[in-house]
Structure formats: C-alpha cells, structure tokens
C-alpha cells in the first residue's frame, strides 16, 4: 500500500502547478483556435458579399430569419464573437453565441448531410465541444474577464 501511495504522490506532484497555469494556457489555445476558425469564415463572407448573399438566399436554409438579415447577423457574429474570445472579454457569452451559430450552421445547411461530408460535420462537432469547454470552465486566467474579476475584488 505504501508503494501505491508513493507512486500516486509522484504522479500527482505537479497537478496544482499544471492546473494553475496549464489550464489557463489550454483555455487560451482553445479560445484562439475556435475563434480563428469562425473569424476566417467571417472574413471570407465580407470579402465577397454578393456570394454570401447568394449562399444565404439559395443554399442555407436558416429558419425564421430573412436570408439577408441572416447573412448580416451570421457574418457579424463570426467577426464579433471570435474577437471577444481572442481578448477573453465576455468569453462565456461569446462562446455561447458561437455555439448557437455553429448549431444553426449545421442545421441550416443540408448539404452537410445530403452529400455526406463527415469531415466538415466532424469539424462542427469538435468546435461545439470546445465551445462547451469554454462555457463550462470560462476563459482561464489569461483573459480580460479574469483581470476584470480581480479588479472587482
């Protein structure tokens, strides 16, 4: 039993250090990675606005919203929410916004299912899972949210 306890202590010796810094670094990487994926999509949309409008009118089947409004809101969200994630400001609401946009993208683009695009569909699932991590655990210590939280104490 003593050998088992010594082995356990040896393997968990740095857990507090890793949790304190490593968790924040990992959350920073997740914020950057997920944010960059959506930010790139937003940049593509504003570079060719006519194509974006065509896609929202003829390809995407966004429910309830008129296609032109959906294009503006989708592009705005793809540019605003990632910017907030990059700096770590309002990170949970930004991650939630991207999570909902991601879900809407999957639901409103039937080609993902019709043409069986498993790689594209998997990307959306991975991004969704990473955003759930941000929603659940927050942005970490390397963020404006954490800095503002320390200022308020």
C-alpha positions as CSV (number, residue, x, y, z in Angstrom):
1,X,0.0,0.0,0.0
2,X,2.9,2.4,0.8
3,X,4.4,1.8,-2.7
4,X,1.0,2.6,-4.2
5,X,0.7,5.9,-2.2
6,X,4.3,6.9,-3.2
7,X,3.6,6.2,-6.8
8,X,0.4,8.2,-6.6
9,X,2.2,11.2,-5.0
10,X,4.9,11.0,-7.6
11,X,2.4,11.1,-10.5
12,X,0.3,13.9,-9.0
13,X,3.1,16.1,-7.6
14,X,2.7,18.8,-10.2
15,X,-1.1,18.8,-10.5
16,X,-1.6,22.1,-8.7
17,X,1.0,23.8,-10.9
18,X,-0.4,22.4,-14.1
19,X,-3.9,23.3,-13.0
20,X,-3.0,26.8,-12.2
21,X,-1.0,27.7,-15.3
22,X,-1.6,24.8,-17.7
23,X,-5.4,25.0,-17.6
24,X,-5.3,28.7,-18.4
25,X,-2.9,28.1,-21.3
26,X,-5.1,25.3,-22.6
27,X,-8.2,27.6,-22.4
28,X,-6.2,30.4,-24.2
29,X,-5.3,27.9,-27.0
30,X,-8.9,26.7,-27.3
31,X,-10.2,30.3,-27.4
32,X,-7.7,31.2,-30.1
33,X,-8.3,28.0,-32.2
34,X,-12.1,28.2,-32.2
35,X,-12.1,31.9,-32.6
36,X,-9.8,31.7,-35.6
37,X,-12.0,29.2,-37.4
38,X,-15.0,31.4,-37.2
39,X,-13.2,34.7,-37.8
40,X,-11.7,33.3,-41.0
41,X,-15.3,32.3,-42.2
42,X,-16.5,35.9,-41.4
43,X,-13.6,37.4,-43.4
44,X,-14.4,35.2,-46.4
45,X,-18.0,36.4,-46.2
46,X,-17.2,40.1,-46.2
47,X,-14.7,39.7,-49.0
48,X,-17.4,38.6,-51.4
49,X,-20.6,39.9,-50.1
50,X,-22.6,39.0,-53.2
51,X,-21.6,35.4,-52.9
52,X,-22.5,35.4,-49.2
53,X,-26.0,36.8,-50.0
54,X,-26.4,34.1,-52.7
55,X,-25.5,31.4,-50.2
56,X,-27.9,32.6,-47.6
57,X,-30.7,33.1,-50.2
58,X,-30.2,29.8,-52.1
59,X,-28.1,27.3,-50.2
60,X,-28.5,27.8,-46.5
61,X,-32.0,27.2,-45.0
62,X,-31.9,29.4,-41.9
63,X,-35.3,29.2,-40.3
64,X,-37.4,32.3,-39.3
65,X,-34.9,35.0,-40.4
66,X,-35.0,36.6,-43.9
67,X,-31.8,35.5,-45.8
68,X,-30.3,39.0,-46.0
69,X,-30.7,39.5,-42.2
70,X,-29.4,36.0,-41.5
71,X,-26.3,36.9,-43.7
72,X,-25.6,40.1,-41.8
73,X,-26.2,38.5,-38.3
74,X,-24.1,35.4,-39.2
75,X,-21.2,37.4,-40.6
76,X,-21.4,39.9,-37.7
77,X,-21.3,37.0,-35.2
78,X,-18.4,35.3,-36.9
79,X,-16.4,38.6,-36.6
80,X,-17.5,39.9,-33.2
81,X,-17.7,36.7,-31.0
82,X,-14.2,35.5,-32.0
83,X,-12.7,39.0,-31.3
84,X,-14.2,38.7,-27.8
85,X,-12.7,35.2,-27.4
86,X,-9.3,36.4,-28.5
87,X,-9.1,39.0,-25.8
88,X,-11.0,37.0,-23.3
89,X,-13.8,39.5,-22.8
90,X,-17.3,38.3,-22.2
91,X,-15.9,34.9,-23.1
92,X,-18.8,32.7,-21.9
93,X,-21.4,34.7,-23.8
94,X,-19.2,34.8,-26.9
95,X,-18.6,31.0,-26.7
96,X,-22.4,30.5,-26.3
97,X,-23.1,32.8,-29.3
98,X,-20.7,30.8,-31.4
99,X,-22.0,27.5,-30.1
100,X,-25.6,28.6,-31.2
101,X,-24.3,29.8,-34.6
102,X,-22.4,26.6,-35.1
103,X,-25.5,24.6,-34.3
104,X,-27.6,26.7,-36.7
105,X,-24.9,26.3,-39.4
106,X,-25.2,22.5,-39.1
107,X,-29.0,22.5,-39.1
108,X,-29.5,25.0,-41.9
109,X,-27.0,23.6,-44.4
110,X,-28.5,20.3,-45.6
111,X,-25.5,19.6,-47.9
112,X,-23.6,18.5,-44.9
113,X,-25.9,15.6,-44.6
114,X,-27.0,15.0,-48.2
115,X,-23.5,14.8,-49.6
116,X,-22.2,13.1,-46.5
117,X,-19.4,15.4,-45.6
118,X,-18.2,13.7,-42.5
119,X,-15.0,15.8,-42.2
120,X,-17.0,19.1,-42.3
121,X,-19.6,17.7,-40.0
122,X,-16.9,16.5,-37.6
123,X,-15.3,19.9,-37.5
124,X,-18.6,21.4,-36.3
125,X,-18.9,18.8,-33.6
126,X,-15.3,19.4,-32.4
127,X,-15.8,23.2,-32.4
128,X,-19.1,22.7,-30.5
129,X,-17.3,20.5,-27.9
130,X,-14.5,23.1,-27.5
131,X,-17.0,25.9,-27.0
132,X,-18.8,23.9,-24.4
133,X,-15.5,23.6,-22.6
134,X,-15.2,27.4,-22.7
135,X,-18.8,27.8,-21.5
136,X,-18.3,25.4,-18.6
137,X,-14.8,26.5,-17.5
138,X,-14.6,30.1,-18.6
139,X,-11.7,31.7,-20.4
140,X,-9.0,31.0,-17.8
141,X,-6.6,33.3,-16.0
142,X,-5.1,34.7,-19.2
143,X,-8.1,36.9,-20.2
144,X,-9.6,40.2,-19.6
145,X,-12.5,38.5,-17.9
146,X,-10.1,37.2,-15.2
147,X,-8.4,40.6,-14.9
148,X,-11.7,42.4,-14.5
149,X,-12.7,39.8,-11.9
150,X,-9.6,40.5,-9.9
151,X,-10.2,44.3,-10.2
152,X,-13.7,43.9,-8.7
153,X,-12.5,42.3,-5.5
